[in-house]
Amino acid sequence: MASRSILIGTLAACVLAVGCFAAGSATVGGAQTAQVSTQLKAAQAVADEFRVNQIEVVSHRALATKDPDLMMTIFTDDAVMTTATGEIYTGKASIRTFWTTVAPAMKPENHWAPLIPAYKSKVSLSGDTAQLTYECHMVEIGTNQIKAQHRVEVTAVRSGLSWLARTMKSTNIQLS
């Protein structure tokens, strides 16, 4: 998980560096300027996809470490979360209640680890809004039994340089 984040971050930095280098040699009003603008937009999209994907990375880290404070860093103040059983939690305080009192993966007696099929993650950008879809499979440590498997759909919004989940909906799935 960390190596994937580092790889994507490095790629985004390289694309930005190339775009900035090219921008320094652009001529005002010329075709080269349009090309540089296109390159910078592409670099921004790569960086935004990386940042949106951090919602997934952080949520899985929070599950693995049973850290509700870390989990809360991915949500907007007015976020709405729908669980796989259909319960709806609105606002950070309500969502925190779910992660601290209801979520089976966060309970101390459950020794689960998230299994993350990264190839199933998808990010779609549209201005300052993004859609993120990913899967999370919770595996019991010691028995390797799958205890929960969910598809998660997130609507994220730009917040400065980062992205936060405005809505999160989880649905139960079966492994295919």
C-alpha positions as CSV (number, residue, x, y, z in Angstrom):
1,M,0.0,0.0,0.0
2,A,2.8,2.4,0.9
3,S,4.8,1.5,-2.1
4,R,1.8,2.2,-4.4
5,S,1.4,5.6,-2.8
6,I,5.0,6.4,-3.2
7,L,5.0,5.3,-6.8
8,I,2.0,7.4,-7.7
9,G,3.3,10.4,-5.7
10,T,6.7,10.2,-7.5
11,L,5.0,9.9,-10.9
12,A,2.8,13.0,-10.1
13,A,5.9,14.9,-9.0
14,C,7.8,14.0,-12.2
15,V,4.9,15.0,-14.4
16,L,4.7,18.3,-12.5
17,A,8.4,18.9,-12.8
18,V,8.4,18.3,-16.5
19,G,5.5,20.6,-16.9
20,C,7.2,23.4,-14.8
21,F,10.4,22.9,-16.8
22,A,8.5,23.3,-20.0
23,A,6.7,26.3,-18.7
24,G,10.0,28.1,-18.1
25,S,10.8,27.8,-21.8
26,A,7.4,28.7,-23.2
27,T,6.8,31.8,-25.3
28,V,3.8,34.0,-24.5
29,G,1.0,33.5,-27.0
30,G,2.8,30.7,-28.9
31,A,1.8,27.1,-29.6
32,Q,4.3,26.0,-27.0
33,T,2.3,27.9,-24.3
34,A,-0.8,25.9,-25.2
35,Q,1.2,22.7,-25.0
36,V,2.6,23.6,-21.6
37,S,-1.0,24.5,-20.4
38,T,-2.2,21.0,-21.5
39,Q,0.8,19.4,-19.8
40,L,0.1,21.3,-16.6
41,K,-3.5,20.3,-16.6
42,A,-2.6,16.7,-17.1
43,A,-0.1,16.9,-14.3
44,Q,-2.7,18.5,-12.0
45,A,-5.1,15.6,-12.9
46,V,-2.5,13.0,-11.9
47,A,-1.8,14.8,-8.7
48,D,-5.6,15.1,-7.9
49,E,-6.1,11.4,-8.6
50,F,-3.3,10.6,-6.2
51,R,-4.8,12.9,-3.5
52,V,-8.3,11.5,-4.0
53,N,-7.0,8.0,-3.7
54,Q,-5.5,9.0,-0.3
55,I,-9.1,8.7,1.1
56,E,-8.9,5.0,0.5
57,V,-5.3,4.7,1.8
58,V,-6.1,6.6,5.0
59,S,-9.3,4.7,5.6
60,H,-7.5,1.3,5.3
61,R,-4.7,2.5,7.6
62,A,-7.3,3.6,10.1
63,L,-9.0,0.2,9.9
64,A,-5.7,-1.6,10.3
65,T,-4.7,0.4,13.3
66,K,-8.3,0.8,14.8
67,D,-7.8,4.6,14.8
68,P,-11.1,6.5,14.6
69,D,-9.3,9.8,14.9
70,L,-7.3,9.0,11.7
71,M,-10.6,7.8,10.0
72,M,-12.2,11.1,10.7
73,T,-9.5,13.1,8.8
74,I,-11.0,11.9,5.5
75,F,-14.5,13.4,6.0
76,T,-15.9,16.9,5.5
77,D,-17.7,18.4,8.5
78,D,-21.1,17.8,6.7
79,A,-20.3,14.4,5.4
80,V,-23.0,11.7,5.0
81,M,-22.0,8.0,5.4
82,T,-24.3,5.1,4.6
83,T,-23.3,1.7,6.0
84,A,-23.6,-1.6,4.2
85,T,-26.7,-2.3,6.5
86,G,-28.3,0.9,5.4
87,E,-27.8,3.1,8.4
88,I,-27.1,6.8,7.6
89,Y,-24.8,8.9,9.7
90,T,-24.7,12.7,9.0
91,G,-22.0,15.0,10.2
92,K,-18.6,14.2,11.7
93,A,-19.9,13.6,15.2
94,S,-22.4,11.1,14.0
95,I,-19.9,9.3,11.7
96,R,-17.4,9.2,14.6
97,T,-20.0,7.5,16.7
98,F,-20.3,4.8,14.1
99,W,-16.5,4.2,14.0
100,T,-16.1,4.2,17.8
101,T,-19.1,2.2,18.8
102,V,-20.6,0.2,15.9
103,A,-18.0,-0.7,13.3
104,P,-17.0,-4.3,13.8
105,A,-13.6,-3.7,12.2
106,M,-12.8,-1.2,15.0
107,K,-13.8,-3.4,17.9
108,P,-10.8,-4.5,20.0
109,E,-11.9,-8.1,20.1
110,N,-11.8,-8.4,16.3
111,H,-8.3,-9.0,15.0
112,W,-9.0,-8.1,11.4
113,A,-6.7,-6.7,8.7
114,P,-7.9,-5.0,5.5
115,L,-7.1,-6.7,2.2
116,I,-7.0,-4.1,-0.5
117,P,-7.5,-5.1,-4.1
118,A,-5.9,-1.9,-5.5
119,Y,-6.6,-2.9,-9.1
120,K,-10.3,-2.4,-8.3
121,S,-9.9,1.2,-7.3
122,K,-11.2,3.9,-9.6
123,V,-11.1,7.7,-9.5
124,S,-13.1,10.0,-11.8
125,L,-12.5,13.8,-11.6
126,S,-14.8,16.6,-12.5
127,G,-13.5,20.0,-11.4
128,D,-13.5,20.2,-7.6
129,T,-15.5,17.0,-7.2
130,A,-14.4,13.4,-7.6
131,Q,-15.9,9.9,-7.5
132,L,-13.8,7.2,-5.8
133,T,-14.8,3.5,-5.8
134,Y,-12.8,0.8,-4.1
135,E,-13.2,-2.5,-2.3
136,C,-12.2,-3.5,1.2
137,H,-12.0,-7.1,2.4
138,M,-11.5,-7.6,6.2
139,V,-9.5,-10.7,6.9
140,E,-9.3,-12.3,10.4
141,I,-5.7,-12.5,11.4
142,G,-4.7,-16.1,12.3
143,T,-7.6,-17.8,10.5
144,N,-7.4,-15.9,7.2
145,Q,-11.2,-15.9,7.1
146,I,-12.9,-13.1,5.3
147,K,-15.1,-11.4,7.9
148,A,-16.5,-8.5,5.7
149,Q,-16.3,-7.4,2.1
150,H,-17.5,-4.1,0.9
151,R,-17.5,-1.9,-2.2
152,V,-17.2,1.7,-1.1
153,E,-18.4,4.6,-3.2
154,V,-17.1,8.1,-2.2
155,T,-18.0,11.5,-3.5
156,A,-15.0,13.7,-2.6
157,V,-14.5,17.4,-2.7
158,R,-11.4,19.5,-3.0
159,S,-10.3,21.1,0.3
160,G,-7.2,23.2,-0.3
161,L,-4.5,20.8,-1.6
162,S,-6.3,17.7,-0.3
163,W,-9.6,16.0,-1.0
164,L,-12.2,14.9,1.6
165,A,-15.2,12.6,1.5
166,R,-18.5,14.4,1.4
167,T,-20.5,11.1,1.0
168,M,-19.4,7.5,1.6
169,K,-21.6,4.6,0.8
170,S,-20.7,1.0,1.6
171,T,-22.4,-2.1,0.1
172,N,-21.8,-5.7,0.9
173,I,-20.3,-7.7,-2.0
174,Q,-19.3,-11.3,-2.7
175,L,-15.8,-12.1,-3.9
176,S,-15.8,-13.0,-7.6
